[in-house]
Every structure is written in C-alpha cells, then in structure tokens.
Amino acid sequence: MLASKDYQTRNEIASTDALLGSGLIKLITGPRRAGKSVFTLQMLRGKNYAYLNFDDSSLLSHFEENAVMKALSEVYPGYEYLLLDEIQNLDGWDTWVTTLYRRGVNLLITGSNANLLSSEMATLLTGRYFETLMLPFSMKETLKYTQVNMQPQLPAEEAALSNAMEDYLKNGGYPEIVRTREIEQAYMGSLFDSIILKDVAKRHKIRKTTELYDLADYLITNYSNPLSFTGIAGDLNLGSVTTVKKFCKYLEEPYLFYFLPRFNQKLKEMKKADRKVYVVDTGFVLARSLELSANSGRQLENMVFVELLRRGYDIKKNELFYYHTANGKEIDFVTKKGTTVGSLIQVAYEISKPKTRSRELDALVIASEELKCNNLILVTWDTDEQVNYKGKDIQIISARNWFLK
C-alpha cells in the first residue's frame, strides 16, 4: 500500500481525523510533482479508501460513471473515502464530483490547475470544501528531508547547513530531486515540458507551441522583475497583447508562474501597472533561464515570495502585492489582511555596502509613511539586526531565521 510508506511530513493539518470525518470535500491543489498525492496518502494512512488516478490515459479514454463506481466497489469493498487524483484531466469532472458529493461520498481530490473550481462550482460548494495548497518543499522541509542539522553546534554542522541553504537557493525544493541534485537539470527540464505540453498546450488545444515556449522561457529569465504585457509582446514579436495576456493566464493555471500586482488604492491604476513575475521553484531557473550566471538577490526574492504563499497569503484575495512609493522606490512585498496593511518586506541578498543598506531602509521608511504600516522587515542572506532608522524600527533578518524560525 502506498499509504504505508514513510514520507517526509508536509504542512500538517491540526486535526486530520476531524477533517476526514467531516462531509467537506478535501481539495489539495498545487503544481505537478510537488507532493499532493503523497500528502493525501499521509492523511489516509490506516484508512479504508478507494483510489482513481486521472493521469492514467486508459481510465480517461474509457471513463463511464456507472462502470467506474461498480469497479471501485469490487476492488475496494466497503471503502470510506474516495481519492480522485489529478481530477482536472477528466472532462466534465465537476458535474460528476457534485453528484458524488450529493450522494454523501467522502471525497479527497487533488488537482494541478489553479482554476480547478469553476465559479459555478465554487458557488455551489461554498462552505463545503477545505482547500490546501501544496507547493514544493520549503527550505525547512528540504533540510529535514536531507537530515541537515538546523541548530548547528559544531563548525562542520554550521558549514553543512550553510551549504544546504545555498543549494536550496539555487536548486529549489522539488521532492524527488533534493537528494539527487546530479539529475536536477534533466528532471526540471522534463517537468517543465510536461507542464507546458500536458497542462497548457493540450488543455487549451494550442498546436503551435513555439510561442508558448518562448514566452515561458522569457518569464523564467525575467523572474522577480516587473513586466508589462505590451513590453512582452514587443520583445518577443508576438504582435498581439491579447495573445500575451491569454498565454500568461494559461501558464499561471498549472502553478508554474505567478503575477504579483502593484498595490494601489485605486483599482483602475492597479490593473494598469506592471506585474512582477515569479516562478514556483528556482530549480526551473537553473533548467531553463538564459542567465549566464546566477542572481542570488533575485533567487532570494523569489524564495520569499513562494514562502509567503506557503504562509497563506493569496494574490487572488488581494493579500499580497508589491509597491512603488510616490518617488519611485520599490517595496518587494506588501502583505494585507482585510483593509489593513500587515507588513512591508524588502529583500536584499547582502547589505554590506552602505549605499545598498540605505537604499533598502529608505524605501521601507517612505513606504511606511505612505501606507501607514510600522511592521517593517528586511530579509537578507546572513544579517540579523534590529535597527531604528530615521525614527522607524526595522527588523533586519537573515534567511536562516526568516525561513526556519
């Protein structure tokens, strides 16, 4: 049984048994190969469950509801839970799931599409599902999995931790390769192709994939940078801004890219502003970017962004932005809950140069005044310091302490 194997513990739900015992649909979403199925199997350990894998082409090509339900009862007699893996591959899946839900079937569903719940289904199931976003391993999960001591006492342990963190910065946290970095580029390149071809081109019936690949490579090369649809269309000679917008939306659906809006209290101005692009894992940068050398600052910023997603900040719920001050200084991240700005977060790999240090702190001070927020954070690679700068208390925190504590 797959559920009986030992796996790395992921984001834990406080009361798994209570959740499984409820009538809620358990929806686990996120990119391919990030650990959705494993996480779900951990929840089902020791339980009587049935399983359908919709990455299986034979199941998809011969799917017939009554026959499938009969087969499930024969193969998994008396099952209490039904796990539907990668459900987005089944045409009309939402109608079937709604039917199963109304029949009282206790459902666990995984999917690799950010628009898994259509607006109609989301309305129908309001209050009837619990969604968990499963991303590649965090830095903390990666260090646990590779058995690196996160509280080093000896010089050798300190060096091992430092090396492991640098490795994560460059290579990311896809579970299958954190212990086999020698196959990193081949694995990530293959996964990239799978997402582009299966989750984008096939789903949206795109026959000529050259433009799609060109756009994806362009976005990876420009990760952590602000971009405009018009600029992208011009740089890639795509001609149509509409095509760029459409393709960017397609590439966002399988959790490959995220587009962060610039905060503005005027919605019209916010929609017109450039968006910053981030990739779900820095391993894709190593595999696909046209960069000649690694950019540690941009890698760290991308890592902070993905970690903020792990901590529950949702772009679609207007909880995460970047910001430009009135005089053009950029704040990397603005977190927001409801009507309140919760924190301003700046990211800089190193601040040993006075000019760099003052630039980052000045931006936080100015933004603090404009957005009425005094929770000011500067994430660096290796600096920990509490400072009062121009009358503002600012926490300068190292990546080790921000990601691990």
C-alpha positions as CSV (number, residue, x, y, z in Angstrom):
1,M,0.0,0.0,0.0
2,L,1.3,3.4,-1.0
3,A,-0.1,5.0,2.2
4,S,2.0,2.7,4.4
5,K,5.3,4.1,3.1
6,D,7.4,6.6,5.0
7,Y,7.3,10.1,3.6
8,Q,8.6,13.5,4.6
9,T,6.0,15.2,6.7
10,R,4.4,18.1,4.9
11,N,2.2,21.0,6.1
12,E,0.2,19.4,8.8
13,I,-3.5,19.9,9.3
14,A,-4.1,20.3,13.1
15,S,-6.9,17.6,13.2
16,T,-6.7,15.3,10.2
17,D,-9.2,12.8,11.7
18,A,-11.7,15.6,12.3
19,L,-11.3,16.8,8.7
20,L,-11.6,13.3,7.3
21,G,-14.7,12.7,9.4
22,S,-16.4,15.7,8.1
23,G,-18.6,15.9,5.0
24,L,-16.3,18.5,3.5
25,I,-14.5,17.8,0.2
26,K,-10.8,17.8,0.8
27,L,-9.2,19.7,-2.1
28,I,-5.4,19.5,-2.4
29,T,-4.1,21.8,-5.2
30,G,-0.7,22.8,-6.5
31,P,1.8,22.1,-9.2
32,R,2.7,18.7,-10.6
33,R,5.2,16.6,-8.6
34,A,5.0,18.9,-5.6
35,G,3.7,16.1,-3.3
36,K,-0.1,16.5,-3.4
37,S,-0.8,12.7,-3.7
38,V,1.7,11.9,-1.0
39,F,0.2,14.4,1.3
40,T,-3.2,13.0,0.7
41,L,-1.9,9.4,1.3
42,Q,-0.5,10.6,4.6
43,M,-3.9,11.7,5.6
44,L,-5.4,8.3,4.6
45,R,-2.8,6.2,6.4
46,G,-4.6,3.3,8.1
47,K,-7.9,4.2,6.5
48,N,-10.1,2.2,4.1
49,Y,-10.1,4.2,0.9
50,A,-10.5,3.9,-2.9
51,Y,-8.2,5.5,-5.5
52,L,-8.6,6.7,-9.0
53,N,-5.6,8.2,-10.9
54,F,-6.8,10.5,-13.8
55,D,-3.2,10.8,-15.1
56,D,-4.0,7.3,-16.5
57,S,-4.9,7.7,-20.2
58,S,-6.7,4.3,-20.3
59,L,-9.1,5.4,-17.5
60,L,-9.8,8.7,-19.2
61,S,-10.4,7.2,-22.6
62,H,-12.9,4.6,-21.2
63,F,-14.5,6.5,-18.4
64,E,-18.1,5.6,-17.7
65,E,-19.5,6.6,-14.4
66,N,-21.6,3.6,-13.5
67,A,-18.9,1.1,-14.6
68,V,-16.3,3.0,-12.6
69,M,-18.4,3.1,-9.4
70,K,-19.1,-0.6,-9.8
71,A,-15.4,-1.4,-10.2
72,L,-14.5,0.7,-7.2
73,S,-16.9,-1.3,-5.0
74,E,-15.4,-4.6,-6.2
75,V,-11.7,-3.5,-5.9
76,Y,-12.2,-1.5,-2.7
77,P,-15.1,-3.2,-0.8
78,G,-16.6,-1.0,1.9
79,Y,-14.3,2.0,1.2
80,E,-14.9,5.0,3.4
81,Y,-13.0,7.6,1.4
82,L,-12.6,8.2,-2.4
83,L,-9.4,9.8,-3.6
84,L,-9.6,11.3,-7.1
85,D,-6.0,12.1,-8.2
86,E,-5.4,14.9,-10.9
87,I,-9.1,15.3,-11.4
88,Q,-8.7,18.2,-13.8
89,N,-7.8,15.7,-16.6
90,L,-11.4,14.4,-16.7
91,D,-13.8,16.3,-18.9
92,G,-16.9,17.3,-17.0
93,W,-15.4,16.3,-13.7
94,D,-17.2,19.0,-11.8
95,T,-20.6,17.6,-12.6
96,W,-19.6,14.1,-11.5
97,V,-18.0,15.3,-8.3
98,T,-21.1,17.4,-7.5
99,T,-23.1,14.2,-7.9
100,L,-20.8,12.2,-5.7
101,Y,-20.9,14.9,-3.0
102,R,-24.7,14.9,-3.0
103,R,-24.7,11.1,-2.6
104,G,-22.6,11.6,0.6
105,V,-19.3,10.2,-0.8
106,N,-16.4,11.4,1.4
107,L,-14.1,12.9,-1.2
108,L,-10.4,13.8,-1.4
109,I,-9.4,15.5,-4.6
110,T,-6.0,16.6,-6.0
111,G,-5.6,18.9,-8.9
112,S,-2.8,20.8,-10.7
113,N,-4.9,23.7,-12.0
114,A,-5.4,27.0,-10.2
115,N,-8.9,27.3,-11.7
116,L,-9.9,23.8,-10.5
117,L,-13.1,25.3,-9.0
118,S,-15.1,27.0,-11.7
119,S,-17.1,30.0,-10.5
120,E,-20.3,27.9,-10.7
121,M,-18.9,25.0,-8.7
122,A,-17.3,27.3,-6.1
123,T,-20.7,28.9,-5.6
124,L,-22.4,25.6,-5.3
125,L,-19.9,24.2,-2.8
126,T,-19.3,27.3,-0.7
127,G,-18.6,26.2,2.8
128,R,-18.5,22.6,1.7
129,Y,-14.8,22.1,0.8
130,F,-11.4,22.6,2.5
131,E,-8.6,23.6,0.2
132,T,-4.9,23.1,0.9
133,L,-2.2,24.5,-1.4
134,M,0.8,22.1,-1.8
135,L,4.0,23.6,-3.1
136,P,7.5,22.1,-3.5
137,F,9.4,21.6,-0.3
138,S,10.1,24.7,1.8
139,M,13.7,25.3,2.9
140,K,12.8,23.8,6.3
141,E,11.2,20.7,4.8
142,T,14.2,20.2,2.5
143,L,16.7,20.4,5.4
144,K,14.6,17.9,7.4
145,Y,14.4,15.6,4.4
146,T,18.2,15.7,3.8
147,Q,18.8,15.4,7.6
148,V,20.7,18.7,7.9
149,N,21.0,19.9,11.5
150,M,19.2,23.2,11.6
151,Q,20.6,24.1,15.1
152,P,24.3,23.5,14.4
153,Q,26.8,23.4,17.3
154,L,30.0,22.4,15.6
155,P,31.8,24.1,12.7
156,A,31.2,21.1,10.4
157,E,27.5,21.3,11.1
158,E,27.5,25.0,10.5
159,A,29.2,24.6,7.2
160,A,26.8,21.8,6.2
161,L,23.8,24.0,7.0
162,S,25.2,26.9,5.0
163,N,25.9,24.7,2.0
164,A,22.5,23.2,2.1
165,M,20.8,26.6,2.2
166,E,22.9,27.8,-0.8
167,D,21.9,24.6,-2.6
168,Y,18.2,25.3,-1.9
169,L,18.6,28.9,-3.1
170,K,19.9,27.6,-6.5
171,N,18.1,24.3,-7.0
172,G,14.8,24.7,-5.2
173,G,12.8,22.1,-3.4
174,Y,11.1,19.6,-5.7
175,P,10.8,16.5,-3.5
176,E,12.1,13.9,-6.0
177,I,15.5,15.6,-6.5
178,V,16.5,17.2,-3.2
179,R,18.7,14.2,-2.6
180,T,19.8,13.7,-6.3
181,R,21.0,17.0,-7.5
182,E,23.0,15.4,-10.2
183,I,19.8,14.9,-12.2
184,E,18.4,18.4,-11.4
185,Q,18.5,20.0,-14.9
186,A,17.2,16.9,-16.7
187,Y,14.4,16.4,-14.2
188,M,13.3,20.0,-14.1
189,G,13.5,20.3,-17.9
190,S,11.3,17.2,-18.3
191,L,8.9,18.5,-15.7
192,F,8.8,21.9,-17.5
193,D,8.0,20.1,-20.8
194,S,5.2,18.1,-19.1
195,I,3.6,21.2,-17.7
196,I,3.8,23.1,-21.0
197,L,2.6,20.2,-23.1
198,K,0.0,18.5,-20.9
199,D,-1.3,21.2,-18.7
200,V,-1.2,24.1,-21.1
201,A,-0.9,23.1,-24.8
202,K,-3.1,20.0,-24.7
203,R,-5.7,21.6,-22.3
204,H,-6.1,24.7,-24.4
205,K,-5.6,23.0,-27.8
206,I,-2.5,25.0,-28.7
207,R,-1.0,23.3,-31.8
208,K,2.0,25.7,-32.4
209,T,3.8,25.6,-29.1
210,T,6.9,27.7,-30.1
211,E,5.4,31.0,-29.0
212,L,4.2,29.4,-25.7
213,Y,7.8,28.1,-25.0
214,D,9.3,31.4,-26.0
215,L,7.0,33.2,-23.5
216,A,7.7,30.7,-20.7
217,D,11.5,31.0,-21.2
218,Y,11.2,34.8,-21.3
219,L,9.2,34.8,-18.0
220,I,11.8,32.5,-16.3
221,T,14.7,34.6,-17.5
222,N,12.9,37.7,-16.0
223,Y,11.7,36.2,-12.8
224,S,11.4,38.6,-9.8
225,N,11.1,41.5,-12.3
226,P,8.2,43.8,-13.2
227,L,6.8,43.2,-16.7
228,S,4.1,44.6,-18.9
229,F,2.1,42.6,-21.4
230,T,2.8,45.3,-24.0
231,G,6.6,45.0,-23.4
232,I,6.5,41.2,-23.6
233,A,4.6,41.4,-26.9
234,G,7.2,43.8,-28.3
235,D,10.2,41.9,-27.0
236,L,9.0,38.5,-28.4
237,N,7.5,40.0,-31.6
238,L,4.2,38.3,-30.7
239,G,2.3,41.2,-32.1
240,S,-0.9,40.8,-30.1
241,V,-1.1,41.9,-26.4
242,T,-4.3,39.8,-26.2
243,T,-2.3,36.7,-27.1
244,V,0.3,37.5,-24.4
245,K,-2.4,38.0,-21.7
246,K,-4.1,34.8,-22.7
247,F,-0.9,32.7,-22.7
248,C,0.2,34.2,-19.4
249,K,-3.1,33.2,-17.9
250,Y,-2.6,29.7,-19.3
251,L,0.9,29.5,-17.7
252,E,-0.5,30.6,-14.4
253,E,-3.1,27.9,-14.2
254,P,-0.7,25.0,-13.5
255,Y,1.1,26.9,-10.8
256,L,4.2,27.4,-12.9
257,F,4.2,31.3,-12.8
258,Y,2.6,33.9,-10.5
259,F,2.0,37.5,-11.4
260,L,2.1,39.9,-8.5
261,P,0.1,43.2,-8.8
262,R,1.4,46.6,-7.7
263,F,-0.6,47.9,-4.7
264,N,-2.7,50.9,-5.4
265,Q,-5.8,52.0,-3.6
266,K,-7.2,53.0,-7.0
267,L,-8.3,49.7,-8.7
268,K,-8.1,51.2,-12.2
269,E,-4.4,52.2,-11.6
270,M,-3.5,48.9,-10.1
271,K,-4.8,47.0,-13.1
272,K,-2.8,49.2,-15.5
273,A,0.5,48.8,-13.6
274,D,3.2,46.3,-14.4
275,R,3.1,42.9,-12.6
276,K,6.1,41.2,-11.1
277,V,6.6,37.6,-12.3
278,Y,7.7,34.7,-10.1
279,V,8.3,31.1,-10.8
280,V,7.0,28.4,-8.4
281,D,10.5,26.9,-7.8
282,T,14.0,28.3,-8.5
283,G,15.0,24.9,-9.9
284,F,13.2,26.0,-13.1
285,V,15.6,28.9,-13.4
286,L,18.6,26.6,-13.4
287,A,17.0,24.4,-16.0
288,R,15.5,27.0,-18.4
289,S,16.8,30.5,-17.8
290,L,19.0,32.2,-20.3
291,E,21.0,33.8,-17.5
292,L,24.8,33.4,-17.8
293,S,25.3,33.5,-14.1
294,A,23.0,33.1,-11.0
295,N,21.5,36.2,-9.5
296,S,21.3,35.5,-5.7
297,G,19.3,38.6,-5.0
298,R,16.5,37.6,-7.4
299,Q,16.6,34.0,-6.3
300,L,16.2,35.0,-2.7
301,E,13.3,37.3,-3.6
302,N,11.6,34.5,-5.5
303,M,12.1,32.2,-2.5
304,V,10.5,34.8,-0.1
305,F,7.5,35.2,-2.5
306,V,6.8,31.4,-2.6
307,E,7.3,31.2,1.2
308,L,4.6,34.0,1.6
309,L,2.3,31.8,-0.4
310,R,3.0,28.9,1.9
311,R,2.2,31.1,4.9
312,G,-1.3,31.7,3.5
313,Y,-1.1,35.0,1.6
314,D,-3.3,34.8,-1.5
315,I,-2.9,37.1,-4.5
316,K,-6.4,36.4,-5.7
317,K,-7.8,37.5,-2.3
318,N,-5.8,40.8,-2.5
319,E,-3.5,39.8,0.3
320,L,-0.1,40.2,-1.4
321,F,1.3,42.9,-3.6
322,Y,4.5,44.9,-4.4
323,Y,4.5,48.6,-4.1
324,H,6.1,51.8,-5.6
325,T,6.4,54.8,-3.4
326,A,5.5,58.3,-4.7
327,N,9.1,58.9,-5.6
328,G,9.6,55.6,-7.3
329,K,11.2,53.4,-4.7
330,E,10.1,49.8,-4.8
331,I,8.9,47.6,-1.9
332,D,9.2,43.9,-2.8
333,F,6.2,42.7,-0.8
334,V,3.1,44.3,0.9
335,T,1.0,41.8,2.9
336,K,-2.6,42.7,3.6
337,K,-5.4,41.2,5.5
338,G,-8.8,42.8,5.1
339,T,-8.4,46.5,5.0
340,T,-5.2,46.6,7.0
341,V,-1.6,46.5,5.6
342,G,0.1,43.9,7.8
343,S,3.8,44.2,6.8
344,L,6.2,45.7,4.3
345,I,9.0,43.3,3.3
346,Q,12.2,44.2,1.5
347,V,14.6,41.6,0.2
348,A,18.3,42.1,-0.4
349,Y,20.9,39.3,-0.6
350,E,23.6,41.4,1.2
351,I,23.7,44.9,2.6
352,S,27.3,45.2,3.5
353,K,27.7,48.2,1.2
354,P,26.4,51.4,2.8
355,K,24.7,52.5,-0.4
356,T,22.7,49.3,-0.6
357,R,21.8,49.3,3.0
358,S,20.5,52.9,2.9
359,R,18.6,52.3,-0.3
360,E,16.6,49.4,1.2
361,L,16.0,51.1,4.5
362,D,15.0,54.4,2.9
363,A,12.4,52.6,0.8
364,L,10.9,51.0,3.9
365,V,10.7,54.3,5.8
366,I,9.0,56.1,2.9
367,A,6.5,53.3,2.3
368,S,5.8,53.1,6.0
369,E,4.6,56.7,6.0
370,E,2.6,56.3,2.8
371,L,0.9,53.0,3.7
372,K,0.6,53.7,7.5
373,C,2.4,50.5,8.4
374,N,5.1,50.1,11.0
375,N,5.8,46.4,10.7
376,L,9.0,46.7,8.6
377,I,11.2,43.8,7.6
378,L,14.4,43.5,5.5
379,V,15.2,39.9,4.6
380,T,18.9,39.3,3.8
381,W,21.0,36.2,3.4
382,D,23.1,36.5,6.6
383,T,22.4,39.6,8.6
384,D,20.4,39.8,11.8
385,E,19.9,43.2,13.4
386,Q,17.2,45.4,14.9
387,V,17.7,49.0,13.9
388,N,16.0,52.3,14.4
389,Y,16.4,54.2,11.1
390,K,15.1,57.7,10.7
391,G,12.6,57.1,13.5
392,K,11.4,53.7,12.3
393,D,12.0,50.4,13.9
394,I,13.1,47.9,11.3
395,Q,13.9,44.2,11.7
396,I,16.8,43.1,9.5
397,I,16.6,39.3,9.5
398,S,18.7,36.6,7.9
399,A,17.3,34.0,5.5
400,R,18.1,31.3,8.1
401,N,16.0,32.9,10.8
402,W,13.2,34.1,8.4
403,F,12.7,30.7,6.7
404,L,13.5,28.4,9.6
405,K,12.0,30.1,12.6
